[in-house]
Amino acid sequence: MGQQQLLLIVLGIIIVGIAVVVGIALFSANSTSSNRDAVVSDLTNLASSAQLFFRKPIPLGGGGISFTNWTIPPQLASTANGTYTATVTSTSVTLVGTGKQTGSDGSNPVKVTMVLSSTSITSTSINN
């Protein structure tokens, strides 16, 4: 083989290597973003469930204008997207979702906090 052919082979290997590294980086970034979106979606569904409980009368299994006694359903406390916890008061619920993917900092998982009242989601903060 001549030098030109060896140079083309080495150049081809370098280009393929760079393409693989870029592909892995893009997949990782997309995976984190997808997990973040999925955790926000799960928290929104839990918030809807909590607000339904708030409005439902006590005889029908609701809170009767109170969040007290609302809990995250056991089947939704941990999903393929993450794990979820709730801090409940009579007038508000703070939901925290911890995702399965490593966040933007490269070491801690995706974390989303959502605070809701009887009528709306008052705040959503995404950490990492």
TIMI-2910 file (N, C-alpha, C, CB; in pm, 1 decimal, decimal comma, always signed):
<rs>
+----------+----------+----------+----------+----------+----------+----------+----------+----------+----------+----------+----------+------+
!      n_x !      n_y !      n_z !     ca_x !     ca_y !     ca_z !      c_x !      c_y !      c_z !     cb_x !     cb_y !     cb_z ! resn !
+----------+----------+----------+----------+----------+----------+----------+----------+----------+----------+----------+----------+------+
!    +83,3 !   -117,5 !     +0,0 !     +0,0 !     +0,0 !     +0,0 !    +87,9 !   +123,9 !     +0,0 !    -94,8 !     -0,2 !   +120,3 !  Met !
!    +40,0 !   +222,2 !    -71,1 !   +114,3 !   +346,4 !    -76,0 !    +75,9 !   +437,2 !    +39,5 !    +91,1 !   +416,8 !   -208,4 !  Gly !
!   +152,9 !   +541,3 !    +52,2 !   +127,1 !   +635,9 !   +161,4 !     -8,4 !   +704,1 !   +148,0 !   +236,5 !   +741,0 !   +166,1 !  Gln !
!    -50,0 !   +728,0 !    +24,8 !   -178,4 !   +794,8 !     +4,1 !   -293,8 !   +708,5 !    +54,2 !   -198,1 !   +828,2 !   -144,3 !  Gln !
!   -288,4 !   +578,4 !    +28,8 !   -395,1 !   +489,1 !    +74,7 !   -396,2 !   +479,1 !   +227,3 !   -378,3 !   +349,3 !    +12,5 !  Gln !
!   -279,0 !   +472,7 !   +290,1 !   -272,6 !   +467,4 !   +435,7 !   -328,4 !   +595,9 !   +496,9 !   -127,9 !   +444,5 !   +482,2 !  Leu !
!   -294,0 !   +707,6 !   +436,1 !   -344,4 !   +836,1 !   +483,4 !   -496,8 !   +842,8 !   +472,6 !   -280,7 !   +950,7 !   +404,1 !  Leu !
!   -553,5 !   +793,0 !   +363,1 !   -698,5 !   +792,0 !   +346,5 !   -765,5 !   +699,7 !   +448,5 !   -735,1 !   +748,7 !   +204,4 !  Leu !
!   -705,6 !   +585,9 !   +478,7 !   -761,0 !   +494,3 !   +579,2 !   -759,7 !   +560,0 !   +717,1 !   -681,0 !   +361,4 !   +582,3 !  Ile !
!   -646,8 !   +621,3 !   +754,4 !   -636,4 !   +687,7 !   +883,5 !   -735,5 !   +803,2 !   +891,1 !   -493,0 !   +738,0 !   +907,3 !  Val !
!   -747,5 !   +881,1 !   +786,1 !   -842,1 !   +991,8 !   +782,1 !   -985,9 !   +941,5 !   +795,6 !   -825,5 !  +1071,1 !   +651,9 !  Leu !
!  -1018,9 !   +832,3 !   +729,6 !  -1152,1 !   +772,3 !   +739,6 !  -1182,8 !   +726,3 !   +881,5 !  -1164,2 !   +654,7 !   +643,6 !  Gly !
!  -1085,1 !   +664,2 !   +948,4 !  -1103,3 !   +618,8 !  +1085,9 !  -1125,9 !   +737,8 !  +1178,8 !   -981,5 !   +537,0 !  +1132,5 !  Ile !
!  -1051,7 !   +844,6 !  +1159,0 !  -1067,8 !   +964,8 !  +1242,0 !  -1207,0 !  +1024,8 !  +1222,3 !   -958,8 !  +1069,9 !  +1208,0 !  Ile !
!  -1252,9 !  +1033,5 !  +1100,6 !  -1385,2 !  +1091,4 !  +1072,1 !  -1495,1 !  +1005,6 !  +1134,2 !  -1407,6 !  +1104,5 !   +919,1 !  Ile !
!  -1484,4 !   +874,6 !  +1122,3 !  -1584,0 !   +785,6 !  +1182,0 !  -1582,5 !   +799,2 !  +1334,2 !  -1557,7 !   +638,8 !  +1140,8 !  Val !
!  -1465,5 !   +807,2 !  +1394,2 !  -1453,8 !   +823,8 !  +1539,3 !  -1519,1 !   +951,6 !  +1587,3 !  -1308,5 !   +822,5 !  +1580,8 !  Gly !
!  -1495,2 !  +1060,7 !  +1517,4 !  -1556,9 !  +1188,6 !  +1553,7 !  -1708,5 !  +1179,8 !  +1540,2 !  -1501,7 !  +1302,8 !  +1465,5 !  Ile !
!  -1756,9 !  +1116,4 !  +1433,9 !  -1901,4 !  +1102,4 !  +1414,2 !  -1964,4 !  +1021,5 !  +1527,1 !  -1930,9 !  +1035,9 !  +1278,9 !  Ala !
!  -1897,5 !   +916,8 !  +1573,5 !  -1949,9 !   +834,7 !  +1683,6 !  -1956,3 !   +917,0 !  +1812,3 !  -1861,8 !   +708,5 !  +1704,7 !  Val !
!  -1851,2 !   +992,7 !  +1842,5 !  -1848,9 !  +1074,1 !  +1963,8 !  -1959,3 !  +1180,3 !  +1960,9 !  -1711,5 !  +1140,9 !  +1980,4 !  Val !
!  -1977,5 !  +1246,0 !  +1849,0 !  -2082,4 !  +1346,6 !  +1835,7 !  -2220,6 !  +1281,3 !  +1849,1 !  -2070,1 !  +1420,1 !  +1700,0 !  Val !
!  -2238,0 !  +1165,5 !  +1790,9 !  -2365,3 !  +1093,6 !  +1801,8 !  -2398,2 !  +1056,5 !  +1944,8 !  -2362,3 !   +968,8 !  +1716,8 !  Gly !
!  -2300,0 !  +1009,9 !  +2020,0 !  -2320,8 !   +974,5 !  +2160,6 !  -2357,7 !  +1098,6 !  +2241,7 !  -2194,2 !   +907,7 !  +2219,4 !  Ile !
!  -2290,5 !  +1209,3 !  +2216,8 !  -2319,9 !  +1333,4 !  +2289,0 !  -2461,7 !  +1381,7 !  +2259,8 !  -2218,5 !  +1442,4 !  +2251,7 !  Ala !
!  -2503,6 !  +1376,1 !  +2135,0 !  -2638,9 !  +1418,4 !  +2098,3 !  -2744,1 !  +1327,3 !  +2160,4 !  -2654,7 !  +1420,3 !  +1946,3 !  Leu !
!  -2718,0 !  +1196,5 !  +2161,8 !  -2811,8 !  +1102,6 !  +2223,0 !  -2826,6 !  +1130,2 !  +2371,8 !  -2765,8 !   +958,3 !  +2200,6 !  Phe !
!  -2715,8 !  +1154,8 !  +2438,4 !  -2718,8 !  +1182,1 !  +2582,3 !  -2797,3 !  +1309,2 !  +2612,9 !  -2576,4 !  +1194,3 !  +2637,1 !  Ser !
!  -2774,7 !  +1415,0 !  +2536,3 !  -2846,0 !  +1541,0 !  +2556,7 !  -2995,6 !  +1522,6 !  +2531,6 !  -2789,3 !  +1650,8 !  +2464,3 !  Ala !
!  -3031,2 !  +1448,5 !  +2428,1 !  -3172,0 !  +1424,5 !  +2397,2 !  -3237,1 !  +1338,4 !  +2505,2 !  -3186,2 !  +1357,2 !  +2259,7 !  Asn !
!  -3163,3 !  +1243,0 !  +2557,5 !  -3215,0 !  +1155,5 !  +2662,1 !  -3247,0 !  +1235,1 !  +2788,1 !  -3114,3 !  +1044,5 !  +2693,7 !  Ser !
!  -3158,9 !  +1325,7 !  +2826,9 !  -3181,4 !  +1409,8 !  +2944,8 !  -3302,7 !  +1499,5 !  +2924,1 !  -3056,8 !  +1495,2 !  +2975,2 !  Thr !
!  -3312,0 !  +1563,1 !  +2810,0 !  -3424,5 !  +1651,9 !  +2780,4 !  -3556,0 !  +1574,0 !  +2778,3 !  -3402,9 !  +1723,1 !  +2645,7 !  Ser !
!  -3554,6 !  +1457,1 !  +2721,4 !  -3673,5 !  +1373,6 !  +2716,0 !  -3718,2 !  +1332,4 !  +2856,0 !  -3647,4 !  +1250,0 !  +2630,4 !  Ser !
!  -3623,0 !  +1294,9 !  +2942,0 !  -3656,5 !  +1256,3 !  +3079,2 !  -3712,8 !  +1375,5 !  +3156,3 !  -3532,5 !  +1199,9 !  +3151,4 !  Asn !
!  -3654,0 !  +1491,9 !  +3137,1 !  -3702,1 !  +1613,8 !  +3203,5 !  -3848,1 !  +1640,5 !  +3163,7 !  -3612,0 !  +1736,3 !  +3166,5 !  Arg !
!  -3878,2 !  +1630,7 !  +3034,0 !  -4014,5 !  +1653,3 !  +2985,4 !  -4111,2 !  +1548,6 !  +3040,8 !  -4017,4 !  +1651,4 !  +2832,0 !  Asp !
!  -4066,1 !  +1424,2 !  +3049,9 !  -4151,7 !  +1317,4 !  +3101,2 !  -4181,8 !  +1337,4 !  +3249,5 !  -4085,7 !  +1181,0 !  +3078,9 !  Ala !
!  -4084,0 !  +1382,6 !  +3327,0 !  -4105,8 !  +1408,3 !  +3469,8 !  -4204,9 !  +1523,6 !  +3486,9 !  -3971,1 !  +1441,0 !  +3541,5 !  Val !
!  -4191,4 !  +1628,7 !  +3408,1 !  -4286,4 !  +1741,3 !  +3414,7 !  -4427,2 !  +1691,8 !  +3379,5 !  -4243,0 !  +1857,0 !  +3317,6 !  Val !
!  -4439,1 !  +1607,9 !  +3279,4 !  -4568,9 !  +1553,4 !  +3241,1 !  -4629,6 !  +1469,3 !  +3353,0 !  -4555,6 !  +1469,6 !  +3114,4 !  Ser !
!  -4549,3 !  +1383,0 !  +3415,5 !  -4598,6 !  +1301,5 !  +3526,8 !  -4644,2 !  +1389,6 !  +3643,1 !  -4489,5 !  +1203,8 !  +3574,0 !  Asp !
!  -4566,3 !  +1493,5 !  +3674,0 !  -4605,3 !  +1583,8 !  +3782,8 !  -4734,3 !  +1658,7 !  +3750,3 !  -4493,0 !  +1683,8 !  +3811,3 !  Leu !
!  -4754,2 !  +1695,3 !  +3625,7 !  -4877,2 !  +1762,9 !  +3585,2 !  -4997,7 !  +1669,9 !  +3603,8 !  -4867,4 !  +1809,6 !  +3438,0 !  Thr !
!  -4980,4 !  +1542,7 !  +3570,9 !  -5088,4 !  +1445,5 !  +3592,1 !  -5117,1 !  +1427,2 !  +3741,3 !  -5052,0 !  +1309,7 !  +3528,3 !  Asn !
!  -5012,6 !  +1422,4 !  +3823,3 !  -5032,4 !  +1411,5 !  +3968,1 !  -5101,2 !  +1537,0 !  +4023,6 !  -4897,0 !  +1389,2 !  +4039,2 !  Leu !
!  -5064,0 !  +1653,1 !  +3971,2 !  -5127,4 !  +1778,1 !  +4014,0 !  -5276,3 !  +1777,1 !  +3981,0 !  -5059,2 !  +1898,9 !  +3947,3 !  Ala !
!  -5310,3 !  +1726,3 !  +3864,6 !  -5450,8 !  +1716,0 !  +3825,8 !  -5526,0 !  +1622,7 !  +3920,6 !  -5463,2 !  +1666,0 !  +3680,7 !  Ser !
!  -5463,7 !  +1512,3 !  +3957,2 !  -5523,9 !  +1418,2 !  +4051,7 !  -5545,5 !  +1483,7 !  +4188,0 !  -5435,5 !  +1293,6 !  +4066,4 !  Ser !
!  -5448,4 !  +1560,5 !  +4233,4 !  -5460,0 !  +1628,0 !  +4363,1 !  -5571,4 !  +1732,9 !  +4360,4 !  -5325,9 !  +1694,1 !  +4401,5 !  Ala !
!  -5582,0 !  +1807,6 !  +4251,4 !  -5686,9 !  +1908,8 !  +4242,0 !  -5825,9 !  +1844,9 !  +4232,9 !  -5662,5 !  +1998,9 !  +4120,6 !  Gln !
!  -5834,2 !  +1730,2 !  +4168,2 !  -5960,3 !  +1655,9 !  +4164,7 !  -5999,0 !  +1612,5 !  +4305,8 !  -5949,1 !  +1532,8 !  +4071,2 !  Leu !
!  -5902,1 !  +1561,4 !  +4382,2 !  -5925,9 !  +1521,9 !  +4521,3 !  -5973,3 !  +1641,3 !  +4603,1 !  -5798,2 !  +1461,9 !  +4583,5 !  Phe !
!  -5912,4 !  +1758,3 !  +4581,8 !  -5947,5 !  +1880,8 !  +4654,7 !  -6094,7 !  +1916,9 !  +4634,3 !  -5857,9 !  +1997,5 !  +4609,6 !  Phe !
!  -6140,6 !  +1908,0 !  +4511,3 !  -6276,1 !  +1951,7 !  +4477,6 !  -6383,6 !  +1847,3 !  +4509,3 !  -6282,4 !  +1986,7 !  +4331,5 !  Arg !
!  -6345,8 !  +1720,8 !  +4515,6 !  -6444,1 !  +1614,7 !  +4536,7 !  -6492,6 !  +1614,4 !  +4682,3 !  -6383,7 !  +1477,1 !  +4499,7 !  Lys !
!  -6623,7 !  +1601,1 !  +4703,7 !  -6675,7 !  +1597,8 !  +4840,5 !  -6622,2 !  +1477,8 !  +4919,0 !  -6828,3 !  +1594,3 !  +4838,3 !  Pro !
!  -6615,6 !  +1493,1 !  +5050,3 !  -6563,9 !  +1386,3 !  +5136,6 !  -6644,4 !  +1256,7 !  +5122,7 !  -6564,9 !  +1432,0 !  +5282,3 !  Ile !
!  -6778,2 !  +1261,3 !  +5115,6 !  -6853,6 !  +1135,8 !  +5101,7 !  -6821,7 !  +1058,3 !  +4973,0 !  -7001,6 !  +1165,5 !  +5106,0 !  Pro !
!  -6768,7 !  +1129,0 !  +4873,6 !  -6733,2 !  +1062,5 !  +4747,2 !  -6584,9 !  +1026,7 !  +4740,2 !  -6769,4 !  +1151,9 !  +4629,1 !  Leu !
!  -6516,4 !  +1035,5 !  +4852,6 !  -6375,2 !   +996,4 !  +4856,7 !  -6278,9 !  +1108,7 !  +4826,4 !  -6351,4 !   +886,3 !  +4761,2 !  Gly !
!  -6322,6 !  +1230,9 !  +4838,3 !  -6236,8 !  +1345,1 !  +4812,7 !  -6195,2 !  +1416,0 !  +4939,5 !  -6305,4 !  +1441,3 !  +4721,9 !  Gly !
!  -6140,8 !  +1534,2 !  +4922,7 !  -6092,1 !  +1610,8 !  +5036,4 !  -6189,2 !  +1713,8 !  +5087,9 !  -5966,7 !  +1677,5 !  +5000,5 !  Gly !
!  -6294,9 !  +1741,7 !  +5012,2 !  -6392,1 !  +1840,9 !  +5057,0 !  -6330,6 !  +1977,9 !  +5076,0 !  -6455,9 !  +1796,3 !  +5185,3 !  Gly !
!  -6268,2 !  +2030,9 !  +4972,8 !  -6200,8 !  +2161,2 !  +4972,1 !  -6077,5 !  +2160,5 !  +5064,0 !  -6298,9 !  +2272,1 !  +5016,0 !  Ile !
!  -6004,3 !  +2051,2 !  +5060,8 !  -5878,4 !  +2039,9 !  +5134,9 !  -5790,6 !  +1933,6 !  +5068,5 !  -5904,6 !  +2004,3 !  +5285,0 !  Ser !
!  -5660,3 !  +1958,3 !  +5067,1 !  -5566,9 !  +1858,6 !  +5016,0 !  -5528,9 !  +1755,1 !  +5122,4 !  -5441,8 !  +1927,2 !  +4963,6 !  Phe !
!  -5564,9 !  +1781,3 !  +5247,8 !  -5527,8 !  +1691,4 !  +5356,6 !  -5572,2 !  +1548,9 !  +5322,9 !  -5590,8 !  +1738,3 !  +5490,7 !  Thr !
!  -5486,7 !  +1454,3 !  +5349,1 !  -5508,4 !  +1310,7 !  +5323,9 !  -5487,7 !  +1269,8 !  +5178,3 !  -5647,8 !  +1272,8 !  +5365,7 !  Asn !
!  -5451,8 !  +1363,5 !  +5089,5 !  -5419,0 !  +1322,9 !  +4952,8 !  -5279,5 !  +1264,1 !  +4951,8 !  -5429,2 !  +1442,6 !  +4853,8 !  Trp !
!  -5263,4 !  +1154,4 !  +4884,7 !  -5131,9 !  +1092,1 !  +4868,3 !  -5113,5 !  +1054,2 !  +4722,2 !  -5116,6 !   +966,9 !  +4960,4 !  Thr !
!  -4990,0 !  +1038,9 !  +4684,2 !  -4959,8 !   +992,9 !  +4548,5 !  -5001,1 !   +846,2 !  +4540,3 !  -4806,6 !  +1012,1 !  +4512,7 !  Ile !
!  -5078,3 !   +809,1 !  +4438,9 !  -5114,5 !   +667,7 !  +4424,1 !  -4988,2 !   +580,7 !  +4416,1 !  -5202,5 !   +647,0 !  +4297,7 !  Pro !
!  -4986,6 !   +467,1 !  +4485,4 !  -4864,4 !   +384,3 !  +4490,4 !  -4808,4 !   +345,5 !  +4353,6 !  -4892,4 !   +259,1 !  +4567,8 !  Pro !
!  -4896,1 !   +321,6 !  +4256,6 !  -4848,8 !   +282,7 !  +4124,0 !  -4784,1 !   +398,5 !  +4048,3 !  -4963,5 !   +227,1 !  +4043,0 !  Gln !
!  -4805,9 !   +522,6 !  +4095,3 !  -4748,1 !   +639,5 !  +4029,7 !  -4630,9 !   +700,5 !  +4108,0 !  -4855,3 !   +744,2 !  +4009,3 !  Leu !
!  -4602,7 !   +646,6 !  +4226,8 !  -4493,5 !   +700,6 !  +4308,7 !  -4357,4 !   +674,7 !  +4245,0 !  -4497,3 !   +639,8 !  +4448,9 !  Ala !
!  -4348,3 !   +569,2 !  +4166,5 !  -4224,4 !   +539,1 !  +4094,7 !  -4261,8 !   +483,4 !  +3957,9 !  -4134,3 !   +437,7 !  +4174,6 !  Ser !
!  -4215,6 !   +550,8 !  +3853,5 !  -4245,4 !   +508,1 !  +3716,5 !  -4114,4 !   +490,8 !  +3640,5 !  -4338,2 !   +611,0 !  +3644,2 !  Thr !
!  -4125,0 !   +460,2 !  +3514,1 !  -4006,1 !   +448,2 !  +3430,0 !  -3936,0 !   +581,9 !  +3413,3 !  -4043,2 !   +391,8 !  +3293,5 !  Ala !
!  -4007,7 !   +691,6 !  +3437,0 !  -3949,6 !   +825,2 !  +3422,5 !  -3877,5 !   +873,2 !  +3546,6 !  -4056,3 !   +923,4 !  +3386,9 !  Asn !
!  -3924,8 !   +832,2 !  +3665,9 !  -3862,8 !   +879,3 !  +3789,3 !  -3943,2 !   +841,2 !  +3911,9 !  -3845,1 !  +1028,9 !  +3784,7 !  Gly !
!  -3903,9 !   +899,5 !  +4025,0 !  -3974,5 !   +877,3 !  +4150,9 !  -4031,6 !  +1010,9 !  +4198,2 !  -3879,6 !   +814,9 !  +4259,1 !  Thr !
!  -4144,5 !  +1003,9 !  +4269,2 !  -4218,2 !  +1123,6 !  +4304,0 !  -4255,3 !  +1124,3 !  +4451,7 !  -4342,8 !  +1135,3 !  +4218,4 !  Tyr !
!  -4245,1 !  +1242,9 !  +4512,8 !  -4285,2 !  +1261,6 !  +4651,6 !  -4373,8 !  +1384,7 !  +4660,8 !  -4161,5 !  +1275,1 !  +4744,5 !  Thr !
!  -4453,9 !  +1389,9 !  +4768,3 !  -4545,2 !  +1503,1 !  +4786,3 !  -4540,3 !  +1551,8 !  +4929,9 !  -4689,3 !  +1464,3 !  +4748,1 !  Ala !
!  -4542,1 !  +1683,0 !  +4945,5 !  -4558,7 !  +1746,8 !  +5075,7 !  -4694,4 !  +1815,1 !  +5070,7 !  -4441,0 !  +1849,6 !  +5108,4 !  Thr !
!  -4786,0 !  +1769,9 !  +5157,4 !  -4925,1 !  +1812,5 !  +5149,8 !  -4962,0 !  +1897,9 !  +5270,1 !  -5017,9 !  +1691,3 !  +5140,5 !  Val !
!  -5024,6 !  +2013,6 !  +5243,3 !  -5090,2 !  +2093,9 !  +5347,2 !  -5237,8 !  +2102,2 !  +5308,3 !  -5024,4 !  +2239,2 !  +5361,2 !  Thr !
!  -5317,4 !  +2166,6 !  +5388,0 !  -5460,2 !  +2174,0 !  +5355,7 !  -5487,9 !  +2259,8 !  +5232,4 !  -5537,1 !  +2229,1 !  +5474,2 !  Ser !
!  -5398,1 !  +2355,1 !  +5201,8 !  -5423,7 !  +2447,4 !  +5090,5 !  -5327,0 !  +2434,6 !  +4972,8 !  -5418,9 !  +2587,3 !  +5141,1 !  Thr !
!  -5223,3 !  +2353,5 !  +4987,0 !  -5128,6 !  +2339,6 !  +4876,1 !  -5058,6 !  +2203,4 !  +4880,2 !  -5024,5 !  +2452,8 !  +4880,4 !  Ser !
!  -5001,3 !  +2169,4 !  +4767,2 !  -4922,8 !  +2046,4 !  +4754,5 !  -4793,7 !  +2082,1 !  +4682,6 !  -5002,1 !  +1934,0 !  +4677,4 !  Val !
!  -4682,3 !  +2033,9 !  +4735,0 !  -4553,3 !  +2048,5 !  +4667,5 !  -4510,7 !  +1910,6 !  +4619,8 !  -4444,8 !  +2112,3 !  +4762,2 !  Thr !
!  -4499,6 !  +1895,4 !  +4488,9 !  -4459,4 !  +1769,3 !  +4428,6 !  -4314,1 !  +1780,4 !  +4384,3 !  -4551,7 !  +1732,4 !  +4308,8 !  Leu !
!  -4236,4 !  +1676,3 !  +4411,7 !  -4096,7 !  +1671,6 !  +4368,4 !  -4076,7 !  +1543,8 !  +4288,8 !  -3998,2 !  +1678,3 !  +4490,3 !  Val !
!  -4028,3 !  +1558,5 !  +4166,6 !  -3999,2 !  +1444,9 !  +4081,0 !  -3849,9 !  +1436,4 !  +4055,5 !  -4076,1 !  +1455,2 !  +3948,9 !  Gly !
!  -3793,4 !  +1318,8 !  +4078,3 !  -3651,3 !  +1294,6 !  +4051,8 !  -3641,8 !  +1196,5 !  +3936,2 !  -3576,9 !  +1239,7 !  +4179,1 !  Thr !
!  -3583,7 !  +1240,9 !  +3826,2 !  -3576,5 !  +1159,7 !  +3705,5 !  -3473,3 !  +1049,3 !  +3712,8 !  -3547,2 !  +1246,0 !  +3588,8 !  Gly !
!  -3475,2 !   +964,6 !  +3612,5 !  -3382,2 !   +851,5 !  +3603,6 !  -3251,8 !   +889,1 !  +3532,0 !  -3449,1 !   +735,0 !  +3530,9 !  Lys !
!  -3254,1 !   +996,7 !  +3453,9 !  -3136,7 !  +1036,3 !  +3376,3 !  -3053,0 !  +1139,1 !  +3451,8 !  -3179,1 !  +1092,8 !  +3240,5 !  Gln !
!  -2923,9 !  +1138,8 !  +3424,3 !  -2835,4 !  +1240,4 !  +3480,2 !  -2865,6 !  +1372,5 !  +3411,7 !  -2685,2 !  +1201,1 !  +3463,0 !  Thr !
!  -2870,2 !  +1478,8 !  +3492,3 !  -2905,3 !  +1610,4 !  +3440,3 !  -2790,9 !  +1679,9 !  +3369,5 !  -2953,8 !  +1696,8 !  +3551,1 !  Gly !
!  -2809,0 !  +1807,5 !  +3347,7 !  -2713,7 !  +1888,1 !  +3271,7 !  -2577,7 !  +1899,4 !  +3338,2 !  -2769,3 !  +2024,9 !  +3250,1 !  Ser !
!  -2571,4 !  +1889,2 !  +3471,7 !  -2442,4 !  +1902,3 !  +3539,5 !  -2357,0 !  +1776,6 !  +3528,8 !  -2464,1 !  +1935,9 !  +3684,7 !  Asp !
!  -2414,9 !  +1666,9 !  +3480,7 !  -2338,1 !  +1545,1 !  +3458,4 !  -2322,4 !  +1455,5 !  +3579,7 !  -2205,2 !  +1580,8 !  +3409,1 !  Gly !
!  -2376,3 !  +1495,1 !  +3695,5 !  -2359,7 !  +1410,1 !  +3813,4 !  -2488,6 !  +1386,1 !  +3890,6 !  -2258,7 !  +1470,8 !  +3904,9 !  Ser !
!  -2580,5 !  +1481,6 !  +3892,2 !  -2705,3 !  +1468,0 !  +3966,1 !  -2820,2 !  +1439,7 !  +3870,6 !  -2733,8 !  +1594,5 !  +4048,4 !  Asn !
!  -2921,8 !  +1366,9 !  +3918,7 !  -3035,2 !  +1338,2 !  +3830,2 !  -3122,3 !  +1460,7 !  +3805,7 !  -3119,8 !  +1226,9 !  +3888,7 !  Pro !
!  -3203,0 !  +1452,7 !  +3702,3 !  -3301,3 !  +1555,8 !  +3671,0 !  -3395,7 !  +1568,5 !  +3790,5 !  -3380,1 !  +1521,8 !  +3539,2 !  Val !
!  -3427,9 !  +1691,1 !  +3829,9 !  -3517,3 !  +1713,6 !  +3943,2 !  -3611,9 !  +1828,9 !  +3910,9 !  -3436,6 !  +1743,1 !  +4072,7 !  Lys !
!  -3741,1 !  +1804,2 !  +3931,8 !  -3843,5 !  +1905,2 !  +3903,5 !  -3930,8 !  +1920,7 !  +4027,2 !  -3929,8 !  +1865,8 !  +3778,4 !  Val !
!  -3957,5 !  +2046,1 !  +4065,9 !  -4044,8 !  +2076,5 !  +4179,0 !  -4164,6 !  +2154,5 !  +4127,8 !  -3969,2 !  +2156,7 !  +4289,5 !  Thr !
!  -4284,3 !  +2110,0 !  +4168,5 !  -4407,3 !  +2174,8 !  +4125,1 !  -4491,8 !  +2204,6 !  +4248,6 !  -4485,6 !  +2085,7 !  +4023,1 !  Met !
!  -4536,8 !  +2328,9 !  +4259,4 !  -4622,0 !  +2370,3 !  +4371,1 !  -4759,1 !  +2402,4 !  +4313,4 !  -4561,6 !  +2494,4 !  +4448,6 !  Val !
!  -4864,8 !  +2346,7 !  +4376,2 !  -4998,1 !  +2372,6 !  +4325,4 !  -5092,4 !  +2414,4 !  +4436,2 !  -5052,0 !  +2250,7 !  +4254,8 !  Leu !
!  -5189,7 !  +2492,4 !  +4396,0 !  -5295,1 !  +2536,7 !  +4487,2 !  -5424,7 !  +2469,9 !  +4443,5 !  -5309,0 !  +2693,6 !  +4488,0 !  Ser !
!  -5534,3 !  +2514,4 !  +4499,5 !  -5663,0 !  +2453,5 !  +4466,8 !  -5705,9 !  +2479,4 !  +4323,2 !  -5768,7 !  +2504,4 !  +4560,5 !  Ser !
!  -5656,8 !  +2585,8 !  +4262,5 !  -5703,9 !  +2623,1 !  +4128,9 !  -5598,3 !  +2616,4 !  +4019,2 !  -5758,8 !  +2760,2 !  +4133,4 !  Thr !
!  -5470,1 !  +2611,8 !  +4057,6 !  -5367,8 !  +2616,6 !  +3952,3 !  -5234,1 !  +2564,4 !  +4002,6 !  -5351,2 !  +2759,6 !  +3900,2 !  Ser !
!  -5145,8 !  +2544,0 !  +3906,6 !  -5006,2 !  +2514,5 !  +3937,7 !  -4938,7 !  +2649,7 !  +3954,5 !  -4936,0 !  +2426,0 !  +3824,8 !  Ile !
!  -4893,6 !  +2678,5 !  +4076,3 !  -4841,8 !  +2812,7 !  +4103,5 !  -4697,2 !  +2829,0 !  +4062,1 !  -4855,4 !  +2844,6 !  +4249,4 !  Thr !
!  -4619,1 !  +2720,1 !  +4064,2 !  -4480,9 !  +2731,0 !  +4018,1 !  -4425,9 !  +2595,0 !  +3980,9 !  -4393,2 !  +2795,6 !  +4125,0 !  Ser !
!  -4335,2 !  +2597,6 !  +3885,5 !  -4262,8 !  +2478,1 !  +3842,9 !  -4118,0 !  +2517,3 !  +3827,3 !  -4320,6 !  +2418,3 !  +3709,9 !  Thr !
!  -4028,7 !  +2446,8 !  +3896,8 !  -3886,2 !  +2476,2 !  +3881,7 !  -3813,1 !  +2348,8 !  +3844,5 !  -3827,2 !  +2537,4 !  +4011,5 !  Ser !
!  -3722,8 !  +2363,7 !  +3749,8 !  -3645,4 !  +2251,1 !  +3700,0 !  -3501,8 !  +2269,9 !  +3743,7 !  -3655,7 !  +2238,2 !  +3545,4 !  Ile !
!  -3453,8 !  +2175,5 !  +3823,2 !  -3314,1 !  +2175,6 !  +3867,1 !  -3240,4 !  +2070,0 !  +3788,3 !  -3301,5 !  +2149,7 !  +4020,8 !  Asn !
!  -3144,2 !  +2113,8 !  +3712,1 !  -3058,2 !  +2021,6 !  +3641,0 !  -3128,7 !  +1970,3 !  +3519,5 !  -3015,3 !  +1906,9 !  +3729,8 !  Asn !
+----------+----------+----------+----------+----------+----------+----------+----------+----------+----------+----------+----------+------+
</rs>
